[in-house]
Amino acid sequence: MLVLDNITKIFNPDTVNEKIALSSLSLHIKPGDFITVIGGNGAGKSTLMNAVTGVFELDEGTITLDGENITHLSEHKRAKYFGRVFQDPMLGTAPDMEIQENLSLAYRRGKRHGLGWNISAKEKAFYREQLARLGLGLENRMTAKAGLLSGGQRQALTLLMATLVKPKMLLLDEHTAALDPKTAEKVLTLTDEIVRENNLTTLMVTHNMQNAIDYGNRLIMMWDGKIILDISGEEKKNLTVEALLGAFSKASGSAFASDRALLS
């Protein structure tokens, strides 16, 4: 499904602020993989997401999606392939537009847009049905502005928008980090249901080690712009936080340095 071959990204090259964010990183993602990504601050997790979606040009390496080389494809042209949910709940929706209008934008992603702006009765029924599964009562507030929703409600709406039209890949960039624990758990459960139901190929960055273990069929750990651990199958099912920390120390030669991850 997605092949990253020796990708490298250096920010501020040849300056005192030079930062090698990705270092000859290679990753092969199979169709249906649900991969959780963990790592300390500055490990390259979000940079990996940005590389996949084309936020910047790579310095080296290639990216192939479903057999197509997209290395030099612009970000807006890649957008039709990916559904993405960011850490900040405010980034995924247009606050001054109605809930149903936000959904309509997502439903038309990658399609030609006409001059008219009309949501059919059939579409409204579909949106109401999809919103109802969130269990947040939003199906009864479809004309409410998205900016009036709570952070958890907006993140759940963003998740629904990202998967309303099945993307080739779903990218989740610490999408529960800004939520309270109870809301975060609800959004994670909803995420798992949507991913399983649609067999979505998914990459989920998380700072929570237990969540990284509990969700998905494969776990990768990043450090210093590289993937140093890639765990799947029975090994992942039997993994504990303590064992994961031990494996990290052995692979990197240093202690895991992320207070937020350790406290989680």
C-alpha positions as protocol buffer text, in pm:
chain_id: "A"
residue {
  index: 1
  type: MET
  ca { x: 0 y: 0 z: 0 }
}
residue {
  index: 2
  type: LEU
  ca { x: 266 y: 253 z: 104 }
}
residue {
  index: 3
  type: VAL
  ca { x: 642 y: 220 z: 59 }
}
residue {
  index: 4
  type: LEU
  ca { x: 885 y: 473 z: 205 }
}
residue {
  index: 5
  type: ASP
  ca { x: 1229 y: 401 z: 65 }
}
residue {
  index: 6
  type: ASN
  ca { x: 1531 y: 564 z: 234 }
}
residue {
  index: 7
  type: ILE
  ca { x: 1360 y: 898 z: 291 }
}
residue {
  index: 8
  type: THR
  ca { x: 1562 y: 1181 z: 443 }
}
residue {
  index: 9
  type: LYS
  ca { x: 1457 y: 1530 z: 551 }
}
residue {
  index: 10
  type: ILE
  ca { x: 1697 y: 1790 z: 689 }
}
residue {
  index: 11
  type: PHE
  ca { x: 1570 y: 2122 z: 818 }
}
residue {
  index: 12
  type: ASN
  ca { x: 1797 y: 2430 z: 815 }
}
residue {
  index: 13
  type: PRO
  ca { x: 2087 y: 2246 z: 644 }
}
residue {
  index: 14
  type: ASP
  ca { x: 2440 y: 2381 z: 685 }
}
residue {
  index: 15
  type: THR
  ca { x: 2340 y: 2609 z: 972 }
}
residue {
  index: 16
  type: VAL
  ca { x: 2380 y: 2593 z: 1350 }
}
residue {
  index: 17
  type: ASN
  ca { x: 2009 y: 2495 z: 1362 }
}
residue {
  index: 18
  type: GLU
  ca { x: 2048 y: 2198 z: 1129 }
}
residue {
  index: 19
  type: LYS
  ca { x: 1812 y: 1917 z: 1223 }
}
residue {
  index: 20
  type: ILE
  ca { x: 1802 y: 1574 z: 1059 }
}
residue {
  index: 21
  type: ALA
  ca { x: 1433 y: 1501 z: 1110 }
}
residue {
  index: 22
  type: LEU
  ca { x: 1422 y: 1181 z: 901 }
}
residue {
  index: 23
  type: SER
  ca { x: 1736 y: 979 z: 836 }
}
residue {
  index: 24
  type: SER
  ca { x: 1731 y: 720 z: 553 }
}
residue {
  index: 25
  type: LEU
  ca { x: 1402 y: 586 z: 688 }
}
residue {
  index: 26
  type: SER
  ca { x: 1236 y: 293 z: 514 }
}
residue {
  index: 27
  type: LEU
  ca { x: 889 y: 157 z: 591 }
}
residue {
  index: 28
  type: HIS
  ca { x: 664 y: -84 z: 402 }
}
residue {
  index: 29
  type: ILE
  ca { x: 296 y: -67 z: 497 }
}
residue {
  index: 30
  type: LYS
  ca { x: 65 y: -346 z: 382 }
}
residue {
  index: 31
  type: PRO
  ca { x: -304 y: -299 z: 294 }
}
residue {
  index: 32
  type: GLY
  ca { x: -510 y: -317 z: 615 }
}
residue {
  index: 33
  type: ASP
  ca { x: -216 y: -251 z: 847 }
}
residue {
  index: 34
  type: PHE
  ca { x: -306 y: -50 z: 1158 }
}
residue {
  index: 35
  type: ILE
  ca { x: 31 y: 79 z: 1275 }
}
residue {
  index: 36
  type: THR
  ca { x: 82 y: 271 z: 1597 }
}
residue {
  index: 37
  type: VAL
  ca { x: 384 y: 502 z: 1611 }
}
residue {
  index: 38
  type: ILE
  ca { x: 558 y: 591 z: 1937 }
}
residue {
  index: 39
  type: GLY
  ca { x: 873 y: 789 z: 2014 }
}
residue {
  index: 40
  type: GLY
  ca { x: 1018 y: 1066 z: 2227 }
}
residue {
  index: 41
  type: ASN
  ca { x: 1008 y: 1437 z: 2151 }
}
residue {
  index: 42
  type: GLY
  ca { x: 1182 y: 1515 z: 1822 }
}
residue {
  index: 43
  type: ALA
  ca { x: 1192 y: 1150 z: 1714 }
}
residue {
  index: 44
  type: GLY
  ca { x: 1036 y: 1237 z: 1378 }
}
residue {
  index: 45
  type: LYS
  ca { x: 679 y: 1112 z: 1423 }
}
residue {
  index: 46
  type: SER
  ca { x: 492 y: 1415 z: 1292 }
}
residue {
  index: 47
  type: THR
  ca { x: 761 y: 1475 z: 1030 }
}
residue {
  index: 48
  type: LEU
  ca { x: 691 y: 1124 z: 902 }
}
residue {
  index: 49
  type: MET
  ca { x: 321 y: 1215 z: 863 }
}
residue {
  index: 50
  type: ASN
  ca { x: 410 y: 1539 z: 686 }
}
residue {
  index: 51
  type: ALA
  ca { x: 644 y: 1356 z: 450 }
}
residue {
  index: 52
  type: VAL
  ca { x: 368 y: 1112 z: 354 }
}
residue {
  index: 53
  type: THR
  ca { x: 116 y: 1390 z: 287 }
}
residue {
  index: 54
  type: GLY
  ca { x: 362 y: 1608 z: 93 }
}
residue {
  index: 55
  type: VAL
  ca { x: 390 y: 1905 z: 328 }
}
residue {
  index: 56
  type: PHE
  ca { x: 752 y: 1944 z: 213 }
}
residue {
  index: 57
  type: GLU
  ca { x: 988 y: 1805 z: -49 }
}
residue {
  index: 58
  type: LEU
  ca { x: 1217 y: 1523 z: 62 }
}
residue {
  index: 59
  type: ASP
  ca { x: 1594 y: 1564 z: 41 }
}
residue {
  index: 60
  type: GLU
  ca { x: 1637 y: 1199 z: -51 }
}
residue {
  index: 61
  type: GLY
  ca { x: 1431 y: 884 z: -105 }
}
residue {
  index: 62
  type: THR
  ca { x: 1099 y: 793 z: -264 }
}
residue {
  index: 63
  type: ILE
  ca { x: 737 y: 744 z: -158 }
}
residue {
  index: 64
  type: THR
  ca { x: 515 y: 500 z: -345 }
}
residue {
  index: 65
  type: LEU
  ca { x: 142 y: 473 z: -277 }
}
residue {
  index: 66
  type: ASP
  ca { x: -46 y: 175 z: -417 }
}
residue {
  index: 67
  type: GLY
  ca { x: 213 y: 136 z: -693 }
}
residue {
  index: 68
  type: GLU
  ca { x: 222 y: 507 z: -786 }
}
residue {
  index: 69
  type: ASN
  ca { x: 533 y: 718 z: -719 }
}
residue {
  index: 70
  type: ILE
  ca { x: 402 y: 1025 z: -533 }
}
residue {
  index: 71
  type: THR
  ca { x: 741 y: 1159 z: -417 }
}
residue {
  index: 72
  type: HIS
  ca { x: 705 y: 1485 z: -610 }
}
residue {
  index: 73
  type: LEU
  ca { x: 326 y: 1510 z: -602 }
}
residue {
  index: 74
  type: SER
  ca { x: 209 y: 1832 z: -435 }
}
residue {
  index: 75
  type: GLU
  ca { x: 25 y: 1828 z: -102 }
}
residue {
  index: 76
  type: HIS
  ca { x: -313 y: 1931 z: -247 }
}
residue {
  index: 77
  type: LYS
  ca { x: -295 y: 1658 z: -512 }
}
residue {
  index: 78
  type: ARG
  ca { x: -219 y: 1395 z: -247 }
}
residue {
  index: 79
  type: ALA
  ca { x: -509 y: 1512 z: -29 }
}
residue {
  index: 80
  type: LYS
  ca { x: -763 y: 1291 z: -210 }
}
residue {
  index: 81
  type: TYR
  ca { x: -568 y: 981 z: -104 }
}
residue {
  index: 82
  type: PHE
  ca { x: -539 y: 1052 z: 268 }
}
residue {
  index: 83
  type: GLY
  ca { x: -771 y: 1116 z: 560 }
}
residue {
  index: 84
  type: ARG
  ca { x: -587 y: 1300 z: 838 }
}
residue {
  index: 85
  type: VAL
  ca { x: -679 y: 1398 z: 1193 }
}
residue {
  index: 86
  type: PHE
  ca { x: -449 y: 1638 z: 1380 }
}
residue {
  index: 87
  type: GLN
  ca { x: -379 y: 1680 z: 1750 }
}
residue {
  index: 88
  type: ASP
  ca { x: -562 y: 2013 z: 1767 }
}
residue {
  index: 89
  type: PRO
  ca { x: -941 y: 1959 z: 1743 }
}
residue {
  index: 90
  type: MET
  ca { x: -974 y: 2309 z: 1595 }
}
residue {
  index: 91
  type: LEU
  ca { x: -779 y: 2219 z: 1279 }
}
residue {
  index: 92
  type: GLY
  ca { x: -1012 y: 1959 z: 1131 }
}
residue {
  index: 93
  type: THR
  ca { x: -1334 y: 2156 z: 1084 }
}
residue {
  index: 94
  type: ALA
  ca { x: -1450 y: 2494 z: 951 }
}
residue {
  index: 95
  type: PRO
  ca { x: -1588 y: 2659 z: 1268 }
}
residue {
  index: 96
  type: ASP
  ca { x: -1824 y: 2903 z: 1094 }
}
residue {
  index: 97
  type: MET
  ca { x: -1987 y: 2633 z: 883 }
}
residue {
  index: 98
  type: GLU
  ca { x: -2268 y: 2402 z: 991 }
}
residue {
  index: 99
  type: ILE
  ca { x: -2196 y: 2040 z: 1088 }
}
residue {
  index: 100
  type: GLN
  ca { x: -2373 y: 1920 z: 773 }
}
residue {
  index: 101
  type: GLU
  ca { x: -2175 y: 2166 z: 559 }
}
residue {
  index: 102
  type: ASN
  ca { x: -1847 y: 2035 z: 703 }
}
residue {
  index: 103
  type: LEU
  ca { x: -1957 y: 1682 z: 621 }
}
residue {
  index: 104
  type: SER
  ca { x: -2054 y: 1789 z: 272 }
}
residue {
  index: 105
  type: LEU
  ca { x: -1704 y: 1930 z: 213 }
}
residue {
  index: 106
  type: ALA
  ca { x: -1552 y: 1601 z: 326 }
}
residue {
  index: 107
  type: TYR
  ca { x: -1796 y: 1399 z: 113 }
}
residue {
  index: 108
  type: ARG
  ca { x: -1690 y: 1592 z: -197 }
}
residue {
  index: 109
  type: ARG
  ca { x: -1316 y: 1558 z: -136 }
}
residue {
  index: 110
  type: GLY
  ca { x: -1136 y: 1469 z: -458 }
}
residue {
  index: 111
  type: LYS
  ca { x: -1448 y: 1529 z: -668 }
}
residue {
  index: 112
  type: ARG
  ca { x: -1529 y: 1810 z: -910 }
}
residue {
  index: 113
  type: HIS
  ca { x: -1715 y: 2099 z: -749 }
}
residue {
  index: 114
  type: GLY
  ca { x: -1995 y: 2280 z: -928 }
}
residue {
  index: 115
  type: LEU
  ca { x: -2111 y: 2639 z: -874 }
}
residue {
  index: 116
  type: GLY
  ca { x: -2414 y: 2534 z: -675 }
}
residue {
  index: 117
  type: TRP
  ca { x: -2415 y: 2469 z: -300 }
}
residue {
  index: 118
  type: ASN
  ca { x: -2692 y: 2232 z: -211 }
}
residue {
  index: 119
  type: ILE
  ca { x: -2715 y: 1937 z: 26 }
}
residue {
  index: 120
  type: SER
  ca { x: -2975 y: 1692 z: -95 }
}
residue {
  index: 121
  type: ALA
  ca { x: -3227 y: 1518 z: 130 }
}
residue {
  index: 122
  type: LYS
  ca { x: -3051 y: 1190 z: 56 }
}
residue {
  index: 123
  type: GLU
  ca { x: -2717 y: 1335 z: 168 }
}
residue {
  index: 124
  type: LYS
  ca { x: -2870 y: 1474 z: 486 }
}
residue {
  index: 125
  type: ALA
  ca { x: -3013 y: 1133 z: 572 }
}
residue {
  index: 126
  type: PHE
  ca { x: -2670 y: 978 z: 515 }
}
residue {
  index: 127
  type: TYR
  ca { x: -2497 y: 1239 z: 734 }
}
residue {
  index: 128
  type: ARG
  ca { x: -2757 y: 1193 z: 1008 }
}
residue {
  index: 129
  type: GLU
  ca { x: -2699 y: 818 z: 1003 }
}
residue {
  index: 130
  type: GLN
  ca { x: -2321 y: 859 z: 1022 }
}
residue {
  index: 131
  type: LEU
  ca { x: -2341 y: 1117 z: 1302 }
}
residue {
  index: 132
  type: ALA
  ca { x: -2573 y: 893 z: 1505 }
}
residue {
  index: 133
  type: ARG
  ca { x: -2304 y: 627 z: 1535 }
}
residue {
  index: 134
  type: LEU
  ca { x: -2084 y: 875 z: 1724 }
}
residue {
  index: 135
  type: GLY
  ca { x: -2327 y: 860 z: 2015 }
}
residue {
  index: 136
  type: LEU
  ca { x: -2292 y: 1234 z: 2079 }
}
residue {
  index: 137
  type: GLY
  ca { x: -2635 y: 1356 z: 1968 }
}
residue {
  index: 138
  type: LEU
  ca { x: -2486 y: 1550 z: 1677 }
}
residue {
  index: 139
  type: GLU
  ca { x: -2740 y: 1400 z: 1436 }
}
residue {
  index: 140
  type: ASN
  ca { x: -2993 y: 1632 z: 1600 }
}
residue {
  index: 141
  type: ARG
  ca { x: -2769 y: 1940 z: 1562 }
}
residue {
  index: 142
  type: MET
  ca { x: -2672 y: 1922 z: 1195 }
}
residue {
  index: 143
  type: THR
  ca { x: -2737 y: 2293 z: 1136 }
}
residue {
  index: 144
  type: ALA
  ca { x: -2527 y: 2400 z: 1438 }
}
residue {
  index: 145
  type: LYS
  ca { x: -2194 y: 2570 z: 1370 }
}
residue {
  index: 146
  type: ALA
  ca { x: -1896 y: 2336 z: 1421 }
}
residue {
  index: 147
  type: GLY
  ca { x: -1726 y: 2607 z: 1630 }
}
residue {
  index: 148
  type: LEU
  ca { x: -1989 y: 2562 z: 1901 }
}
residue {
  index: 149
  type: LEU
  ca { x: -1890 y: 2199 z: 1964 }
}
residue {
  index: 150
  type: SER
  ca { x: -1660 y: 2081 z: 2242 }
}
residue {
  index: 151
  type: GLY
  ca { x: -1307 y: 1963 z: 2161 }
}
residue {
  index: 152
  type: GLY
  ca { x: -1409 y: 1598 z: 2183 }
}
residue {
  index: 153
  type: GLN
  ca { x: -1715 y: 1650 z: 1965 }
}
residue {
  index: 154
  type: ARG
  ca { x: -1509 y: 1832 z: 1702 }
}
residue {
  index: 155
  type: GLN
  ca { x: -1243 y: 1561 z: 1703 }
}
residue {
  index: 156
  type: ALA
  ca { x: -1507 y: 1290 z: 1661 }
}
residue {
  index: 157
  type: LEU
  ca { x: -1658 y: 1494 z: 1375 }
}
residue {
  index: 158
  type: THR
  ca { x: -1313 y: 1535 z: 1217 }
}
residue {
  index: 159
  type: LEU
  ca { x: -1255 y: 1160 z: 1239 }
}
residue {
  index: 160
  type: LEU
  ca { x: -1590 y: 1099 z: 1068 }
}
residue {
  index: 161
  type: MET
  ca { x: -1501 y: 1356 z: 799 }
}
residue {
  index: 162
  type: ALA
  ca { x: -1163 y: 1192 z: 737 }
}
residue {
  index: 163
  type: THR
  ca { x: -1326 y: 855 z: 673 }
}
residue {
  index: 164
  type: LEU
  ca { x: -1660 y: 956 z: 519 }
}
residue {
  index: 165
  type: VAL
  ca { x: -1517 y: 871 z: 178 }
}
residue {
  index: 166
  type: LYS
  ca { x: -1283 y: 577 z: 233 }
}
residue {
  index: 167
  type: PRO
  ca { x: -926 y: 708 z: 197 }
}
residue {
  index: 168
  type: LYS
  ca { x: -635 y: 497 z: 79 }
}
residue {
  index: 169
  type: MET
  ca { x: -479 y: 569 z: 418 }
}
residue {
  index: 170
  type: LEU
  ca { x: -592 y: 719 z: 748 }
}
residue {
  index: 171
  type: LEU
  ca { x: -331 y: 928 z: 931 }
}
residue {
  index: 172
  type: LEU
  ca { x: -389 y: 1006 z: 1299 }
}
residue {
  index: 173
  type: ASP
  ca { x: -139 y: 1252 z: 1446 }
}
residue {
  index: 174
  type: GLU
  ca { x: -181 y: 1228 z: 1827 }
}
residue {
  index: 175
  type: HIS
  ca { x: -552 y: 1288 z: 1767 }
}
residue {
  index: 176
  type: THR
  ca { x: -653 y: 1229 z: 2131 }
}
residue {
  index: 177
  type: ALA
  ca { x: -364 y: 1412 z: 2302 }
}
residue {
  index: 178
  type: ALA
  ca { x: -561 y: 1736 z: 2359 }
}
residue {
  index: 179
  type: LEU
  ca { x: -868 y: 1559 z: 2502 }
}
residue {
  index: 180
  type: ASP
  ca { x: -952 y: 1464 z: 2861 }
}
residue {
  index: 181
  type: PRO
  ca { x: -897 y: 1093 z: 2941 }
}
residue {
  index: 182
  type: LYS
  ca { x: -1265 y: 994 z: 2922 }
}
residue {
  index: 183
  type: THR
  ca { x: -1323 y: 1170 z: 2590 }
}
residue {
  index: 184
  type: ALA
  ca { x: -993 y: 1040 z: 2454 }
}
residue {
  index: 185
  type: GLU
  ca { x: -1098 y: 684 z: 2534 }
}
residue {
  index: 186
  type: LYS
  ca { x: -1431 y: 734 z: 2354 }
}
residue {
  index: 187
  type: VAL
  ca { x: -1259 y: 877 z: 2043 }
}
residue {
  index: 188
  type: LEU
  ca { x: -1006 y: 591 z: 2043 }
}
residue {
  index: 189
  type: THR
  ca { x: -1282 y: 331 z: 2067 }
}
residue {
  index: 190
  type: LEU
  ca { x: -1464 y: 501 z: 1781 }
}
residue {
  index: 191
  type: THR
  ca { x: -1139 y: 510 z: 1582 }
}
residue {
  index: 192
  type: ASP
  ca { x: -1086 y: 137 z: 1629 }
}
residue {
  index: 193
  type: GLU
  ca { x: -1445 y: 62 z: 1520 }
}
residue {
  index: 194
  type: ILE
  ca { x: -1418 y: 273 z: 1204 }
}
residue {
  index: 195
  type: VAL
  ca { x: -1077 y: 130 z: 1111 }
}
residue {
  index: 196
  type: ARG
  ca { x: -1194 y: -230 z: 1160 }
}
residue {
  index: 197
  type: GLU
  ca { x: -1529 y: -183 z: 986 }
}
residue {
  index: 198
  type: ASN
  ca { x: -1371 y: -27 z: 676 }
}
residue {
  index: 199
  type: ASN
  ca { x: -1044 y: -224 z: 686 }
}
residue {
  index: 200
  type: LEU
  ca { x: -859 y: 107 z: 670 }
}
residue {
  index: 201
  type: THR
  ca { x: -482 y: 114 z: 632 }
}
residue {
  index: 202
  type: THR
  ca { x: -391 y: 337 z: 927 }
}
residue {
  index: 203
  type: LEU
  ca { x: -91 y: 511 z: 1077 }
}
residue {
  index: 204
  type: MET
  ca { x: -156 y: 641 z: 1430 }
}
residue {
  index: 205
  type: VAL
  ca { x: 99 y: 852 z: 1618 }
}
residue {
  index: 206
  type: THR
  ca { x: 45 y: 842 z: 1993 }
}
residue {
  index: 207
  type: HIS
  ca { x: 233 y: 952 z: 2304 }
}
residue {
  index: 208
  type: ASN
  ca { x: 55 y: 687 z: 2511 }
}
residue {
  index: 209
  type: MET
  ca { x: 258 y: 365 z: 2526 }
}
residue {
  index: 210
  type: GLN
  ca { x: -32 y: 153 z: 2647 }
}
residue {
  index: 211
  type: ASN
  ca { x: -252 y: 275 z: 2362 }
}
residue {
  index: 212
  type: ALA
  ca { x: 29 y: 199 z: 2117 }
}
residue {
  index: 213
  type: ILE
  ca { x: 30 y: -158 z: 2249 }
}
residue {
  index: 214
  type: ASP
  ca { x: -348 y: -204 z: 2275 }
}
residue {
  index: 215
  type: TYR
  ca { x: -445 y: -77 z: 1930 }
}
residue {
  index: 216
  type: GLY
  ca { x: -347 y: -195 z: 1585 }
}
residue {
  index: 217
  type: ASN
  ca { x: -164 y: -500 z: 1455 }
}
residue {
  index: 218
  type: ARG
  ca { x: 181 y: -344 z: 1436 }
}
residue {
  index: 219
  type: LEU
  ca { x: 389 y: -100 z: 1642 }
}
residue {
  index: 220
  type: ILE
  ca { x: 689 y: 101 z: 1535 }
}
residue {
  index: 221
  type: MET
  ca { x: 911 y: 309 z: 1761 }
}
residue {
  index: 222
  type: MET
  ca { x: 1109 y: 604 z: 1628 }
}
residue {
  index: 223
  type: TRP
  ca { x: 1424 y: 764 z: 1758 }
}
residue {
  index: 224
  type: ASP
  ca { x: 1643 y: 1033 z: 1603 }
}
residue {
  index: 225
  type: GLY
  ca { x: 1460 y: 1022 z: 1270 }
}
residue {
  index: 226
  type: LYS
  ca { x: 1484 y: 644 z: 1234 }
}
residue {
  index: 227
  type: ILE
  ca { x: 1264 y: 341 z: 1303 }
}
residue {
  index: 228
  type: ILE
  ca { x: 1442 y: 136 z: 1568 }
}
residue {
  index: 229
  type: LEU
  ca { x: 1163 y: -109 z: 1657 }
}
residue {
  index: 230
  type: ASP
  ca { x: 899 y: -276 z: 1440 }
}
residue {
  index: 231
  type: ILE
  ca { x: 682 y: -519 z: 1636 }
}
residue {
  index: 232
  type: SER
  ca { x: 378 y: -716 z: 1517 }
}
residue {
  index: 233
  type: GLY
  ca { x: 190 y: -1044 z: 1562 }
}
residue {
  index: 234
  type: GLU
  ca { x: 211 y: -1237 z: 1886 }
}
residue {
  index: 235
  type: GLU
  ca { x: 510 y: -1032 z: 2001 }
}
residue {
  index: 236
  type: LYS
  ca { x: 294 y: -718 z: 1998 }
}
residue {
  index: 237
  type: LYS
  ca { x: -2 y: -890 z: 2165 }
}
residue {
  index: 238
  type: ASN
  ca { x: 219 y: -999 z: 2454 }
}
residue {
  index: 239
  type: LEU
  ca { x: 402 y: -666 z: 2484 }
}
residue {
  index: 240
  type: THR
  ca { x: 406 y: -464 z: 2807 }
}
residue {
  index: 241
  type: VAL
  ca { x: 513 y: -105 z: 2864 }
}
residue {
  index: 242
  type: GLU
  ca { x: 811 y: -228 z: 3067 }
}
residue {
  index: 243
  type: ALA
  ca { x: 921 y: -464 z: 2788 }
}
residue {
  index: 244
  type: LEU
  ca { x: 877 y: -184 z: 2531 }
}
residue {
  index: 245
  type: LEU
  ca { x: 1097 y: 49 z: 2736 }
}
residue {
  index: 246
  type: GLY
  ca { x: 1358 y: -223 z: 2767 }
}
residue {
  index: 247
  type: ALA
  ca { x: 1351 y: -290 z: 2394 }
}
residue {
  index: 248
  type: PHE
  ca { x: 1391 y: 81 z: 2325 }
}
residue {
  index: 249
  type: SER
  ca { x: 1693 y: 111 z: 2555 }
}
residue {
  index: 250
  type: LYS
  ca { x: 1855 y: -191 z: 2391 }
}
residue {
  index: 251
  type: ALA
  ca { x: 1791 y: -66 z: 2036 }
}
residue {
  index: 252
  type: SER
  ca { x: 1888 y: 298 z: 2092 }
}
residue {
  index: 253
  type: GLY
  ca { x: 2152 y: 266 z: 2360 }
}
residue {
  index: 254
  type: SER
  ca { x: 1976 y: 528 z: 2574 }
}
residue {
  index: 255
  type: ALA
  ca { x: 1678 y: 571 z: 2807 }
}
residue {
  index: 256
  type: PHE
  ca { x: 1339 y: 669 z: 2666 }
}
residue {
  index: 257
  type: ALA
  ca { x: 1315 y: 1047 z: 2703 }
}
residue {
  index: 258
  type: SER
  ca { x: 951 y: 1154 z: 2691 }
}
residue {
  index: 259
  type: ASP
  ca { x: 789 y: 1251 z: 3019 }
}
residue {
  index: 260
  type: ARG
  ca { x: 446 y: 1274 z: 2856 }
}
residue {
  index: 261
  type: ALA
  ca { x: 468 y: 917 z: 2722 }
}
residue {
  index: 262
  type: LEU
  ca { x: 602 y: 778 z: 3048 }
}
residue {
  index: 263
  type: LEU
  ca { x: 335 y: 952 z: 3256 }
}
residue {
  index: 264
  type: SER
  ca { x: 67 y: 821 z: 3023 }
}
